[in-house]
Amino acid sequence: MERDPDKFWNPYLAGVALGLVLLASISVMGVGLGASGASLRMGVATLGALAPGLVERSPGLAKAWNHGHPFDFWLSFEVLGVLLGGFVGAYTSGRLKAETLRGPSFPKGKRLLFALVGGIIMGAAARVTRGCTSGQALSGGALMSVGAWAFMFSVFAGGYATAWFVRKEWR
Amino acid sequence: MNLLPFWALSGEARELGLVVGVLIGFGFGFVLERAGFGRANKLAGQFYGTDMTVLKVMFGAIVTAMLGTVVLSGMGLMDLRAVADYATSSTFLWPMIIGGFALGAGFIVSGYCPGTSMVAMASGKWDGLMAVIGVIIGQVAWTSVEHVPAIARLQNASDLGHVYLYDLLHLPSRVGPAVVALAVSAMAIGAFIGAQKIQEIVRRKDALPADTGSPSTARLVFAGFAAFAMVGMATMAIPTGSAASQKQAGALTPMQLARRVLDEPWKVRVIDVRPLAECAAARVPGSECVPSADLGRLSLTDANGARELILVGGAGAAGVPAAAAGYPGRISLLAGGFPAWASFALTPPEAPASGAGPEALESYRLRAGIAAAMTGVKSAPPPPLPVGDSGAPKKKGGGGGCGG
């Protein structure tokens, strides 16, 4: 396979491929795709190992903690697959490279800080919305959930509303 | 239709199910990477009009999976609403709008969404790693304050339950999903064409090279969507139950019914056809009280036949009532009717003699467990329930698998 880091699949074909993966998940496992749910399990497991007192003091965390081992969870296995699939995809396309992606004149340290802060916002928001762009927008959207469609339009609205303020990060 | 419901993972299918989980995740990660979703700049391009890949891939995937489920459901292979009730969360309208807006802001600040940040991390991007850590911190931090009354109020506001786009149209259940899927496909194709135009204008203004998308591929995909939307509409014309209703109704033992009700309640629809007063007094968990004279009101002939229809009658079970015979799916009768159920599931079993063999002990444990689960009365010693747990859908309000 030729390795051209600038070559991507045609977006429409990639969409169909992603849709078929989602359809397989829905029809074989009875659930959609997800991502952020596994993050909570991992985070609570880490926190529970470092500071069990903190976990016990919060009802929400204790609930996730008592839910069982983080690997005793289908989403954790799905996420393991995502990491493997992402790695293999990046390796075979020549995009596997340790680097920090950012706009041409944006400092690296600041970019990493922005990535962290944006991640924290998304992590908190995904609890409020019962799912992120994978679990809610993709899976819920395909199954025509009203909330998933409201969420999806809102995500685009939030992105466009904020884009101007962080334009230096990208352009 | 669901070969391996994930909440049954504690059963014998567990290892296979987890392998399938890894495989599905692999496909997810690989496709995201190949679409360019492991690169923040490409994702961010969506919000500056220079690269509409996010919109094209997301809507393309949604339309593909939607058409697939609608066609499968139209062919009677899947009960769309039952699957959706398990796989999606209920609609919390305002939390989803406000949270979605915040998530969109986080998306453009971090350059990723939670799923794509994992792909970026796997392809060596430091910013992807930071976003993954951020999502973990955000999830844990928010979960730790979710019990605060003000936050709980925000988070659980406007709970509309499970509501779908086809519910909003007030169309019959056999017609609604196909009509919505057709409309969404048309809307998506419109959005694709519009997005392409915007992208061309913005790229020309920014003096960027034109995107090298092949228009013939786009046309091919659009034609495929249109074709499958038509197939989805055509399934509405499939006569329901003509062949299926000829089948002989099977008989179930109380044991088989208990297994179905406990292990796979989403696969069965239990209807108690005894007189209303008797059914109201005691019935099989999850069953509907519809006396046989009123069965016609359920219009079972037009119902989706994906779930097994189980009829529970009185002592002298008199075969399948005419109103139920047209049900397109499998029909079963509880052998011996409700009295058989009561003596099996609602009566604690006799404890086996002390010298009883392992088989007798095992059967005692099982029956005692069923009786305990059905009556809520524990008989000692409490045996393990035959229900899967840990991976089970304990998530409140569902959860698309993402925030749960």
Interface residues (C-beta under 8 A of the other chain):
Chain A: F8 W9 N10 P11 Y12 L13 A14 G15 V16 A17 L18 G19 L20 V21 L22 L23 A24 S25 I26 S27 V28 M29 G30 V31 G32 L33 G34 A35 S36 G37 S39 L40 M42 G43 V44 T46 L47 L54 S58 P59 G60 L61 A64 H67 G68 D72 F73 W74 L75 F77 E78 V79 L80 G81 V82 L83 L84 G85 G86 F87 V88 G89 A90 S93 R95 L96 K97 A98 E99 T100 L101 R102 G103 R111 L112 L113 F114 A115 L116 V117 G118 G119 I120 I121 M122 G123 A124 A125 A126 R127 V128 T129 R130 G131 C132 T133 S134 G135 Q136 A137 L138 S139 G140 G141 A142 L143 M144 S145 V146 G147 A148 W149 A150 F151 M152 F153 S154 V155 F156 A157 G158 G159 Y160 A161 T162 A163 V166 R167 E169 W170 R171
Chain B: M1 N2 L3 L4 P5 F6 W7 L9 G17 L18 V20 G21 V22 L23 I24 G25 F26 G27 F28 G29 F30 V31 L32 E33 R34 A35 G36 G38 R39 A40 N41 K42 A44 G45 Q46 F47 Y48 M52 T53 L55 K56 V57 M58 F59 G60 A61 I62 V63 T64 A65 M66 G68 T69 L72 M78 L80 V83 A84 Y86 A87 T88 S89 S90 T91 F92 L93 P95 M96 I97 I98 G99 G100 F101 A102 L103 G104 A105 G106 F107 I108 V109 S110 G111 Y112 C113 P114 G115 S117 M118 V119 A120 M121 A122 S123 G124 K125 W126 D127 G128 M130 A131 V132 I133 G134 V135 I136 I137 G138 Q139 V140 A141 W142 T143 S144 V145 E146 H147 L154 Q155 L160 H162 V163 Y164 L165 Y166 D167 L168 P177 V180 A181 V184 F192 G213 S214 T217 A218 V221 F222 G224 S390 G391 K394 K395 G397 G398 G399 G400 G401 C402 G403 G404
